[in-house]
Amino acid sequence: MLRILQQYKYTTLISLKQSLQTQLSSHLKTMTQLSAIDMELRICHDACLVEVIGYQGKSPIQSANVYPNKHMLQIDEKRQLNLFLIRCAGKLIKN
């Protein structure tokens, strides 16, 4: 689900949520819903840029973290999330 949170002349803030359903047992046909993606994205129209500013309810995402840290985030957490967004977008475009 894609939802616009804020929209201005040069930037738009959107929420991207996607859930997965997985079949636990082929005999029982039981379905479980898993929260797969919950991102907040900032789109800068003039710079043609999209960046992840929140993930799984955690915001803001720092560009660099000291390690180890309280939340056990990776040093380059924001870079990894932006690469994840690129991969997700690539999959959506292919389908």
Stockholm file with secondary structure:
# STOCKHOLM 1.0

chainA/1-95         MLRILQQYKYTTLISLKQSLQTQLSSHLKTMTQLSAIDMELRICHDACLVEVIGYQGKSPIQSANVYPNKHMLQIDEKRQLNLFLIRCAGKLIKN
#=GR chainA/1-95 SS CEEEEEECSSEEEEEEEEEEEEEEETTTTEEEEEEEEEEEEEEETTTTEEEEEEETTBCCCCSSCCSSCTTCCCTTHHHHHHHHHHHHHHHHHHC
#=GC SS_cons        CEEEEEECSSEEEEEEEEEEEEEEETTTTEEEEEEEEEEEEEEETTTTEEEEEEETTBCCCCSSCCSSCTTCCCTTHHHHHHHHHHHHHHHHHHC
//
